[in-house]
Amino acid sequence: MSVVVISTGGTIASTKDSGGGASPELTGEDLIASVPGLSDDIELTTDDFSNIPSPQFSISQMYRLSELVAEYDRDDTVDGIVVTQGTDTLEEVAYFLDLCYDGETPVVFTGAMRNPSLASPDGPANLLTAIRTVTSDGARGRGVLVAFNDQVHAAKLVTKTHSMRLDTFQSPELGPLAVHDEETIRWRASVDPTPTIDVDPETLTNEVAALTVTAEMPPSQMPEPGDFEAVVLATTGSGHIPPGIIPPLEALAREDLPLVATTRCPEGRLARSTYDYRGSEQTLLDLGCYFSERNLQKTRIATVVALAGRSVETVFDRPAGE
């Protein structure tokens, strides 16, 4: 089987510089050379897409990466695609591809929490899991995947839950799709595939505000009409906001600016009809907010892609207010 490893940088590709800190320097070939236990039956090639820390990854780079993955998908000699990525924005980049990629070739993202200069670096084990996942019979038809710490997750569900621990990537509520036991990927479950969005790259924009709602959040933190193309809110609880930010939200709604709401809770979804006080989910409905089931960072990515695909109405649910 043939697997392409696309390296983009991040901790997995980092080494200590003269100042003692780590920065991305290793190539895809370097990463493969560090992995023990690779089968001789797998032919590995590399593509050094970039070598940067993941917080520097831009929306346009995400789109170019999706185009590169689609190009490899059209190559009949390629059986699987692995992308190595920095963990800070891995879930966002992987989800961007999940929204834009409709190919048949399995795609798995992975990375590392410990760079190769530290004790027990996890990059080689994670890369091994990713390679075995894309060559597994159960990988097809599951969308873009993320392999970390001997587990395989759906890109649409996984999130980074801890700033430093090796088991940081988790899928709240539903859990992983598969586990890596010895040399076998054992599949447990499946999720509904993410609908693919046809994006116009000329209209891709990063001008989507993402705000976490907090107690008595001041109205001054809200954007003015015309500042952004859309606003995403991580509300408290099941869709609740302090009354002070309702007037600026009403001003945004009057300008037909897309307002997309999700919950700031790690698990659960927005309510539709439990409360009706001012600032409850009923207020979100009255404002015409779109409802998302993803976390704040993924909801922003979905909004960016939906705007460029003129498909906000199909990507998100928009329950009607009274």
Buried (B, 14 or more C-beta within 10 A) or exposed (E): EBBBBBBBBBBBBBEBEEEEEBBBEBBBEBBBEBBEEBEEEBEBBBBBBBBBBBEEBEBEBBBBBBEBBBEBBEEEEBBBBBBBBBBBBBBBBBBBBBBBBBBEBBBBBBBBBBBBEBEEBBBBBBBBBBBBBBBBEBBEEBBBBBBBBBBBBBBBBBBBEEEEEBEBBBBBEEEBBBBBEEEEBEBEEEBEEBEBBEBEEEEBEEEBBBBEBEEEBEBEBBBEBEEBBBBBBBBBBBBBBBEBBBEBBEBBBEEEBBBBBBBBBEEEBBBBEEBEEEBBBBBBBBBBBBBBBBBBBBBBBBBBBBBBBEBBEEBBBBBEEE
